Amino acid sequence: MATRKSPGKERPSYRCTECGWTTAKWLGRCPECQAWGTVEEFGGTPAVRTTAPGRVTTAALPIGQVDGRQATARSTGVDELDRVLGGGLVPGAVVLLAGEPGVGKSTLLLDAAAKSASAAHPTLYVTGEESASQVRLRADRIGALDDHLYLAAETDLSAVLGHLDTVKPSLLVLDSVQTVASPEIEGAPGGMAQVREVAGALIRASKERGMSTLLVGHVTKDGAIAGPRLLEHLVDVVLHFEGDRHARLRLVRGVKNRYGTTDEVGCFELHDEGITGLADPSGLFLTRRAEPVPGTCLTVTLEGRRPLVAEVQALTVDSQIPSPRRTTSGLETSRVSMMLAVLEQRGRISALGKRDIYSATVGGVKLTEPAADLAVALALASAASDTPLPKNLVAIGEVGLAGEVRRVTGVQRRLSEAARLGFTHALVPTDPGKIPEGMRVLEVADVGQALSVLPKRVRREAPQEEGARR
């Protein structure tokens, strides 16, 4: 009598909780998203299935016959936010706004929700972190009150979907996606599975209703968006809200945008009465003085496609410890260290090695692009020699380790912005292109030529003591 073989044991399968990549064996690091410790067992190996062709819901059309009017952007009422979004909010678009606690995310979105609300386009603001009365107090403070702005405090996904059926909004603001949970999914709010389910349900509702959605997202201590990386892939637009909490300036930077470019940056000023857009923020990064001061140099940086005039400051003092201090604020420490090495080796300035050096920017702006290298080098040289640079001078250019001054992008836009603000002299790399009227430009090929703008002076020596003279 033949015996029947029992089916073999089902092999386990593993899945990455960040990106959803599956494998038949466990790995410490996901090869798809490069995340460590995210591959977990979730069941047997799925059977291979094939899907039969189904009924087509919408016939395919030539791309020239597709109606693009349904994707026309509608203004949020906040010009700087519209600039980053590419003109406004597209119906059915889902936007994720992430930022550190206290940077002003809720204030900005509450202001945008009130300004975009109208009789034809009601707005629903759902808060999961505060009570309705707390949001009302903020709305009174910043003047974000409108009869067509609806407010609800909910942390249950089904209740949020119920509010959508009742209000039928054109814009939904959810603050935040990590505080809402679905009762059908196990786990605490903010977990991988909950964030994925909540975001997926709201994205489906937005596409079906043609409703724009603004989601507030938390960030980790490293500055990355909390939750699964799949969340950034699902949404249409990803924005980062940046800014030093001790400064007034706030920047909204586009990281992903399916409806526009990611080169635009929105500038805002946070104050007691709320948050306002800054169409001309260059004045925040300058210190107005009657006479130039040693250790300061101006440059023009590009935030996206927007030129901003910023000030770099440096201070050098005699060190009292064997290892001199190197302190930076608003500048990359590695770039400042490179400029110190170039000045000492190529610029023949030997007074920097044994001195404490402090460098910073004005107004809380962060200069990370290489175009600020020349300004940093001149500020350090000016501080070392205690000699001020000429008045109304801006310096633009990247400095290499060989001491050469390299070309950077957008020189003409930078010079035009400097000329608009009244600056008359500029140090730029060779071949800058068209020069604005009324501006004198000195083309420099290396650091040695750039240092020639420092006036020659005799350094004042400290008076010697009577005993030292003898």
C-alpha positions, 0 to 999 in steps of 0.5 A: 500500500502506497503511503501519502507524503505529508506536505513539507513545512512552510518556509518562513518569509521576511519583510523590511518594515521600512520599504516592504522588500521581501526575502526568503532569509533574514538579513541584518540590513535591507539591500533595498533601502539600506536600513539596519534591523528592519527585516522581520519575519512575517509568515510563509513564502507567498504562493506565486499567483497570476492575475487575469486581465480584468475590465478596463474602467477608463480607456487609455487616451493619447496624452494630448487628449487628456484634460489637464484642467483637473490638475490646476493648482489653487492658491493657499493664500500664503504666497511663500508656500505657493512658491514652494508648491509650484503655484498652489495645491493641486486637487487630490494632491497629498503634501507631507510637511515635516519639521522639528518641534516648535519650528512653526508647522501648526502655525503655518498650516492653520494660517494657510487653512484659514486663508484658503477656506471659502464657501465654495472650498471649505477646509477641515483642520483635524488635530490629534496633538491638541484640543480644539480649544487650544487650536482656537486660542492660536487661531485668535492670536494669529487671526486665522478665523473663518466661517468655512474653516472647520475644526475637529480633535480626533485620533481615530482614523474612522472618525476622521473619515466620518468628518470627511463625509460630513464636511466634504472639504476641499482641503484637509489638514491633519496634525499630525499623521503620527497621532492618528490610529486605525482600530483595525491595525494592531500597534500604538499610534505612530508605529510603522503599520499605523502610519502606513495604514493612516496615510494609505487611507487618507491618500485614497480618500484624497484621490477619490474626492479630489481633495487636497491634503496637508499632513504634518510629520514628525522628525527623528533626532537625526532630522529624517522624517519619522515612520516608514520611508514608504510614506515619502514615496506615497505622498505627492509632495514632501516639504521640510520646515527648517529654522533655528528656534532662537532666530526669526527666520524659517525656511520651507524647502521642497524635497519632492514635488510631482507638480513642480520643481524642488528648487524653490525655497519659501522664507517666513518670519515667526513672531508673536502674532504668527508667521508671515512670508518674506518676499525680500528676506536679505535684510535679516542676514546683514548687520548695518554699520556706518564703518566696516569692521575687521573679520566680516565679509558679505556673500550671496548664497542661492537658496533654491533659485532665490539669491540671498545676501548673507554676512560671514563673521570671524574672530581670532584671539590668542589661545590659552590652551595647547589645542586652539578652539575651532567654533562655527555657527551656521557654517560647515566645520569642515569647510572652515577647516579647509579654508584655514589650511588654504590660507596658511599654505597658499595665502602665507598667513601663519598666524591662524594655527595657534589662535582660537577661531570663531566663525558664524553667520548673521540671522541664523542662516546656514551657508552650506554651498561652496560659493561661500568659501571665498567670503569665509576665507576673506573674513578669516584673513581680515580677522587675523590681520585686524584689517577691515575689508572695503565697504560695499564689497561682496565675495562669491566663489568656491576655493579649492585646496590648491588655492584656486577660485572656481566658478559657481552657478548663478553668478549673474543672479547673485550680482544682480541681487547685490546690486539691487541692495546697493553693493558696488564692488564684488570679487568673483571667479573669472568670466562672470558673464554680464555685469550689472550697471554701477557695479565694479567686479574684480575677477580673481583666479586664486586666493592670493589675488583675493587677499590683495583687497585687504589694505596694507597696515602696520599691526599695532604691537602691545606695549612691552612692560618695563622689565621686558625692555631691560 
